[in-house]
Amino acid sequence: MVGSVDPKNGIYIGGWGELGCPTPQRIASYSLSPNRQRPLAGAFNAAIFNTFRRCRHQVLYVVPPFVAAYAAMNWAVERNHYLQSKPGRLAEGGEE
C-alpha cells in the first residue's frame, strides 16, 4: 500500500514511522580522523582580513552619525558653558 494512488484521498505515504520511503541503501559516509583535523587552520589570518573588509564596507553607515552626534554634543557643552559664564548671562539679559 506504500506509494499507492487512491483517487479520493491522494497518495498514501504510510503511517507514523514509515513515511513511504524504503530503507535507505548504499549510503556512503566519510569521516576524517580526529588527529588529522585542523579546526582552526587559517582562522587568525581570515579573521584579520574579514574584520578589515567588513569594517571597510560599514564605515559610511557608522562614522557620519557618530561625527554628527559628537558635533552636536560639543556645541551643546560649549553653549552651556557660555550661558553659565558671566558674559553669557549678560548677553542673554540675565542678572549678574
TORZAGU-559916 format. One record per atom (N, C-alpha, C): residue number from 1; x, z, y. Coordinates in Angstrom, 3 decimals, always signed. Layout:
BEGIN
<NUM <X Z Y>>;
...
//
This chain:
BEGIN
<1 <+0.809 +0.000 -1.186>>;
<1 <+0.000 +0.000 +0.000>>;
<1 <+0.856 +0.000 +1.254>>;
<2 <+2.140 +0.285 +1.123>>;
<2 <+3.019 +0.303 +2.286>>;
<2 <+3.170 -1.109 +2.815>>;
<3 <+2.894 -1.280 +4.109>>;
<3 <+3.043 -2.577 +4.730>>;
<3 <+1.887 -3.526 +4.475>>;
<4 <+0.821 -3.082 +3.805>>;
<4 <-0.299 -3.976 +3.537>>;
<4 <-1.160 -4.102 +4.794>>;
<5 <-1.773 -5.271 +4.943>>;
<5 <-2.589 -5.542 +6.123>>;
<5 <-4.040 -5.221 +5.807>>;
<6 <-4.640 -4.397 +6.604>>;
<6 <-6.053 -4.061 +6.497>>;
<6 <-6.745 -4.724 +7.689>>;
<7 <-7.671 -5.659 +7.476>>;
<7 <-8.266 -6.390 +8.600>>;
<7 <-9.005 -5.480 +9.579>>;
<8 <-9.529 -4.347 +9.124>>;
<8 <-10.298 -3.476 +10.002>>;
<8 <-9.397 -2.512 +10.786>>;
<9 <-8.394 -1.910 +10.146>>;
<9 <-7.581 -0.868 +10.763>>;
<9 <-6.166 -1.302 +11.114>>;
<10 <-5.767 -2.504 +10.817>>;
<10 <-4.421 -2.962 +11.136>>;
<10 <-3.473 -2.757 +9.975>>;
<11 <-2.232 -2.411 +10.262>>;
<11 <-1.202 -2.256 +9.234>>;
<11 <-1.018 -0.772 +8.935>>;
<12 <-1.064 -0.430 +7.655>>;
<12 <-0.834 +0.948 +7.243>>;
<12 <+0.663 +1.116 +7.026>>;
<13 <+1.283 +2.036 +7.761>>;
<13 <+2.725 +2.188 +7.629>>;
<13 <+3.110 +3.396 +6.794>>;
<14 <+2.157 +4.067 +6.215>>;
<14 <+2.471 +5.181 +5.330>>;
<14 <+2.111 +6.513 +5.958>>;
<15 <+2.110 +7.550 +5.126>>;
<15 <+1.795 +8.881 +5.607>>;
<15 <+3.009 +9.533 +6.246>>;
<16 <+2.846 +10.802 +6.652>>;
<16 <+3.952 +11.534 +7.269>>;
<16 <+5.096 +11.663 +6.284>>;
<17 <+6.304 +11.382 +6.752>>;
<17 <+7.483 +11.493 +5.916>>;
<17 <+7.860 +10.206 +5.226>>;
<18 <+6.954 +9.258 +5.153>>;
<18 <+7.260 +7.962 +4.549>>;
<18 <+6.645 +6.883 +5.410>>;
<19 <+7.177 +6.721 +6.591>>;
<19 <+6.571 +5.833 +7.571>>;
<19 <+6.878 +4.363 +7.313>>;
<20 <+6.602 +3.901 +6.147>>;
<20 <+6.591 +2.482 +5.864>>;
<20 <+7.921 +1.797 +5.682>>;
<21 <+9.009 +2.451 +5.938>>;
<21 <+10.259 +1.751 +5.740>>;
<21 <+10.887 +2.214 +4.434>>;
<22 <+11.423 +1.293 +3.690>>;
<22 <+12.052 +1.684 +2.422>>;
<22 <+13.318 +2.501 +2.686>>;
<23 <+13.816 +3.083 +1.646>>;
<23 <+15.032 +3.881 +1.769>>;
<23 <+16.177 +2.991 +2.237>>;
<24 <+16.894 +3.409 +3.263>>;
<24 <+17.994 +2.565 +3.744>>;
<24 <+19.096 +2.436 +2.702>>;
<25 <+19.608 +1.239 +2.577>>;
<25 <+20.671 +0.974 +1.618>>;
<25 <+21.780 +0.195 +2.310>>;
<26 <+22.946 +0.282 +1.734>>;
<26 <+24.125 -0.430 +2.230>>;
<26 <+24.436 -0.084 +3.684>>;
<27 <+24.391 +1.191 +4.029>>;
<27 <+24.765 +1.630 +5.362>>;
<27 <+26.221 +2.069 +5.311>>;
<28 <+27.038 +1.436 +6.127>>;
<28 <+28.459 +1.785 +6.165>>;
<28 <+28.686 +2.745 +7.326>>;
<29 <+29.375 +3.804 +7.063>>;
<29 <+29.731 +4.729 +8.138>>;
<29 <+31.237 +4.874 +8.163>>;
<30 <+31.766 +4.910 +9.366>>;
<30 <+33.197 +5.007 +9.554>>;
<30 <+33.491 +6.270 +10.344>>;
<31 <+34.612 +6.864 +10.082>>;
<31 <+34.996 +8.050 +10.844>>;
<31 <+36.503 +8.057 +11.017>>;
<32 <+36.918 +8.841 +11.963>>;
<32 <+38.333 +8.965 +12.256>>;
<32 <+38.744 +10.397 +11.979>>;
<33 <+39.839 +10.566 +11.351>>;
<33 <+40.324 +11.898 +11.014>>;
<33 <+40.523 +12.725 +12.287>>;
<34 <+40.141 +14.013 +12.288>>;
<34 <+40.279 +14.836 +13.493>>;
<34 <+41.711 +14.922 +14.005>>;
<35 <+42.699 +14.824 +13.129>>;
<35 <+44.071 +14.909 +13.623>>;
<35 <+44.574 +13.579 +14.185>>;
<36 <+43.769 +12.555 +14.156>>;
<36 <+44.139 +11.259 +14.729>>;
<36 <+43.420 +10.986 +16.040>>;
<37 <+42.495 +11.826 +16.421>>;
<37 <+41.724 +11.604 +17.640>>;
<37 <+42.487 +12.111 +18.857>>;
<38 <+42.257 +11.466 +19.966>>;
<38 <+42.815 +11.903 +21.245>>;
<38 <+41.660 +11.977 +22.234>>;
<39 <+40.933 +13.072 +22.264>>;
<39 <+39.727 +13.131 +23.083>>;
<39 <+39.989 +13.058 +24.584>>;
<40 <+41.143 +13.474 +25.058>>;
<40 <+41.425 +13.439 +26.493>>;
<40 <+42.457 +12.378 +26.860>>;
<41 <+42.580 +11.355 +26.026>>;
<41 <+43.561 +10.309 +26.297>>;
<41 <+43.181 +9.558 +27.577>>;
<42 <+44.037 +9.607 +28.569>>;
<42 <+43.819 +8.895 +29.828>>;
<42 <+42.787 +9.530 +30.733>>;
<43 <+42.309 +10.717 +30.418>>;
<43 <+41.255 +11.337 +31.227>>;
<43 <+41.759 +11.706 +32.620>>;
<44 <+42.970 +12.244 +32.711>>;
<44 <+43.501 +12.662 +34.005>>;
<44 <+43.731 +11.453 +34.908>>;
<45 <+44.311 +10.405 +34.363>>;
<45 <+44.560 +9.184 +35.135>>;
<45 <+43.248 +8.553 +35.588>>;
<46 <+42.279 +8.470 +34.692>>;
<46 <+40.990 +7.878 +35.039>>;
<46 <+40.250 +8.740 +36.053>>;
<47 <+40.392 +10.055 +35.962>>;
<47 <+39.699 +10.945 +36.891>>;
<47 <+40.195 +10.735 +38.312>>;
<48 <+41.480 +10.556 +38.481>>;
<48 <+42.031 +10.352 +39.831>>;
<48 <+41.495 +9.061 +40.429>>;
<49 <+41.578 +7.971 +39.705>>;
<49 <+41.144 +6.685 +40.253>>;
<49 <+39.626 +6.606 +40.385>>;
<50 <+38.881 +7.215 +39.436>>;
<50 <+37.423 +7.232 +39.546>>;
<50 <+36.984 +8.029 +40.756>>;
<51 <+37.612 +9.171 +40.991>>;
<51 <+37.248 +10.000 +42.133>>;
<51 <+37.531 +9.254 +43.426>>;
<52 <+38.677 +8.612 +43.523>>;
<52 <+39.010 +7.846 +44.721>>;
<52 <+38.003 +6.718 +44.941>>;
<53 <+37.660 +6.005 +43.878>>;
<53 <+36.714 +4.880 +44.003>>;
<53 <+35.343 +5.365 +44.448>>;
<54 <+34.864 +6.451 +43.845>>;
<54 <+33.541 +6.957 +44.207>>;
<54 <+33.513 +7.489 +45.633>>;
<55 <+34.553 +8.189 +46.029>>;
<55 <+34.610 +8.713 +47.404>>;
<55 <+34.668 +7.569 +48.413>>;
<56 <+35.436 +6.554 +48.088>>;
<56 <+35.565 +5.413 +48.998>>;
<56 <+34.215 +4.718 +49.205>>;
<57 <+33.403 +4.659 +48.161>>;
<57 <+32.112 +3.991 +48.278>>;
<57 <+31.063 +4.856 +48.970>>;
<58 <+31.265 +6.157 +49.026>>;
<58 <+30.267 +7.057 +49.617>>;
<58 <+30.643 +7.542 +51.002>>;
<59 <+31.826 +7.200 +51.490>>;
<59 <+32.310 +7.769 +52.747>>;
<59 <+31.403 +7.405 +53.928>>;
<60 <+30.843 +6.215 +53.953>>;
<60 <+29.992 +5.821 +55.075>>;
<60 <+28.614 +6.476 +55.034>>;
<61 <+28.244 +7.064 +53.908>>;
<61 <+26.990 +7.799 +53.823>>;
<61 <+27.168 +9.262 +54.198>>;
<62 <+28.372 +9.785 +54.055>>;
<62 <+28.609 +11.222 +54.229>>;
<62 <+29.232 +11.542 +55.583>>;
<63 <+30.235 +10.786 +56.000>>;
<63 <+31.007 +11.134 +57.194>>;
<63 <+30.195 +11.032 +58.489>>;
<64 <+29.451 +9.958 +58.763>>;
<64 <+28.739 +9.893 +60.045>>;
<64 <+27.764 +11.053 +60.302>>;
<65 <+26.953 +11.497 +59.319>>;
<65 <+26.103 +12.658 +59.612>>;
<65 <+26.908 +13.921 +59.906>>;
<66 <+28.036 +14.117 +59.222>>;
<66 <+28.866 +15.297 +59.496>>;
<66 <+29.492 +15.208 +60.885>>;
<67 <+29.936 +14.029 +61.300>>;
<67 <+30.503 +13.854 +62.632>>;
<67 <+29.440 +14.116 +63.692>>;
<68 <+28.229 +13.590 +63.482>>;
<68 <+27.139 +13.811 +64.445>>;
<68 <+26.765 +15.291 +64.509>>;
<69 <+26.691 +15.957 +63.368>>;
<69 <+26.354 +17.382 +63.350>>;
<69 <+27.447 +18.200 +64.024>>;
<70 <+28.713 +17.849 +63.794>>;
<70 <+29.806 +18.576 +64.435>>;
<70 <+29.776 +18.385 +65.943>>;
<71 <+29.528 +17.154 +66.380>>;
<71 <+29.479 +16.889 +67.815>>;
<71 <+28.328 +17.649 +68.468>>;
<72 <+27.161 +17.660 +67.827>>;
<72 <+26.014 +18.382 +68.383>>;
<72 <+26.275 +19.882 +68.425>>;
<73 <+26.867 +20.421 +67.376>>;
<73 <+27.155 +21.851 +67.346>>;
<73 <+28.218 +22.216 +68.375>>;
<74 <+29.228 +21.384 +68.510>>;
<74 <+30.271 +21.634 +69.502>>;
<74 <+29.690 +21.610 +70.917>>;
<75 <+28.820 +20.622 +71.201>>;
<75 <+28.175 +20.567 +72.509>>;
<75 <+27.330 +21.817 +72.754>>;
<76 <+26.578 +22.259 +71.748>>;
<76 <+25.717 +23.432 +71.895>>;
<76 <+26.533 +24.698 +72.145>>;
<77 <+27.657 +24.853 +71.454>>;
<77 <+28.503 +26.040 +71.647>>;
<77 <+29.117 +26.033 +73.039>>;
<78 <+29.638 +24.877 +73.452>>;
<78 <+30.226 +24.792 +74.796>>;
<78 <+29.173 +25.015 +75.876>>;
<79 <+27.989 +24.465 +75.682>>;
<79 <+26.901 +24.657 +76.657>>;
<79 <+26.494 +26.129 +76.720>>;
<80 <+26.446 +26.798 +75.578>>;
<80 <+26.091 +28.207 +75.542>>;
<80 <+27.148 +29.048 +76.266>>;
<81 <+28.412 +28.745 +76.033>>;
<81 <+29.477 +29.477 +76.735>>;
<81 <+29.377 +29.265 +78.247>>;
<82 <+29.086 +28.030 +78.631>>;
<82 <+28.948 +27.742 +80.067>>;
<82 <+27.762 +28.494 +80.670>>;
<83 <+26.624 +28.473 +79.996>>;
<83 <+25.439 +29.142 +80.530>>;
<83 <+25.595 +30.657 +80.569>>;
<84 <+26.447 +31.203 +79.713>>;
<84 <+26.667 +32.640 +79.711>>;
<84 <+27.776 +33.056 +80.672>>;
<85 <+28.452 +32.087 +81.288>>;
<85 <+29.519 +32.407 +82.236>>;
<85 <+28.931 +32.547 +83.645>>;
<86 <+29.757 +33.070 +84.542>>;
<86 <+29.303 +33.282 +85.918>>;
<86 <+28.948 +31.967 +86.611>>;
<87 <+29.787 +30.915 +86.542>>;
<87 <+29.408 +29.645 +87.184>>;
<87 <+28.146 +29.024 +86.565>>;
<88 <+27.978 +29.193 +85.286>>;
<88 <+26.801 +28.628 +84.621>>;
<88 <+25.524 +29.308 +85.058>>;
<89 <+25.559 +30.611 +85.191>>;
<89 <+24.378 +31.338 +85.663>>;
<89 <+24.042 +30.978 +87.108>>;
<90 <+25.078 +30.817 +87.940>>;
<90 <+24.818 +30.439 +89.341>>;
<90 <+24.255 +29.017 +89.427>>;
<91 <+24.758 +28.100 +88.564>>;
<91 <+24.292 +26.716 +88.584>>;
<91 <+22.844 +26.608 +88.130>>;
<92 <+22.417 +27.463 +87.236>>;
<92 <+21.046 +27.410 +86.718>>;
<92 <+20.075 +28.224 +87.576>>;
<93 <+20.548 +28.796 +88.647>>;
<93 <+19.666 +29.528 +89.555>>;
<93 <+19.430 +30.967 +89.166>>;
<94 <+20.244 +31.472 +88.303>>;
<94 <+20.101 +32.858 +87.905>>;
<94 <+20.799 +33.782 +88.884>>;
<95 <+20.667 +35.071 +88.601>>;
<95 <+21.343 +36.048 +89.458>>;
<95 <+22.705 +36.376 +88.889>>;
<96 <+23.547 +36.937 +89.757>>;
<96 <+24.884 +37.313 +89.330>>;
<96 <+24.911 +38.518 +88.463>>;
//
